[in-house]
Amino acid sequence: MERLDKILANTGRWSRKEVRELVRAGRVTVNGVPARSPEEKWDPAARFEVDGAAISGERLVYLMLHKPAGLVSATDDPRQPTVLELLPDYLRRVGLFPAGRLDKDTEGLLLLTNDGALAHRLLAPRRHVDKTYFVRVDGQLDGSDTAAFAAGMTLGDGLVCMPAGLEVLEQADTAIVTLREGKYHQIKRMLACRGKPVRYLKRLTMGPLTLDPSLERGEWRPLTEVELAAVRATAGI
Ligand code: URA
C-alpha cells in the first residue's frame, strides 16, 4: 500500500504538491470514488482517474538531456553528482536511468528513460546504432586519421574497434566522429592512439535522435511523439 500522492507523483506527471491540489479540487477518483485525502494509502494496482482519464501507475518516461560536464551517467554514486540531480524531485522517483553512458567530462545528448526493454534493445551491440560526436583534440587531424578510423583500429591495449567515421572539420583540431559501438572511453582511446588526445567531446546524435539546439547544458525535455516513434523503430519495437 502506498500514499495516493506518491503513487500519482511517481507517474512523473505531477509533483506531490500538484497531486494534493488535484485531490482537494475533487479531480481524482480511486476505483470510481472521489479520493478523500492525498495521504490515504492504496494498492498501486487500484484504478486511478484524474479528470475522468485513467492513470496507469506504470507510466513510461523518455527525456532528452543536454548533459553538462562534471556529472556521471549513473543513477546514484556515493561520491559524485549524477545526471539525475538535474531533474526535479517528482522525476527522480520514477526509476529513470541513462540509456547509454557519457564520460563525466563529456557533454551532449543523453536519453533518460525508465523503459528497460527499450533501452536494452537500443543498446544491444548487434543493433549497431550510430552515434555522432563533435571532438576537439590536441594537434591537427588529417586524412591519415580518417583512414585509420575507417579501417577499424586495434589499440595498444588490444581493444579491437569496428570501422568508424572521422570527418575533419575546417579547424583541423576538430572533427565529427561516428561510432557504431560504445566501448569504455572509446573515442579518447582511439585518438590517444593516434597521438592526438581529446580535449573536448560532445555527443550530437544517437540513432534517430539529435540533441535539441534549444536545450542549454543541464536542460532536458520529454521526447516528442515523433522522436519516440523513431527510437522505438530503431530499437525494433
Ligand atoms: N567516447 C569517449 O571516449 N567518451 C564518451 O563519453 C563517449 C565516447
Residues whose N, C-alpha, C, O or C-beta is under 5 A from the ligand:
A	BS01	URA	R101 L102 D103 T106 H185 Q186 I187 K188 R189
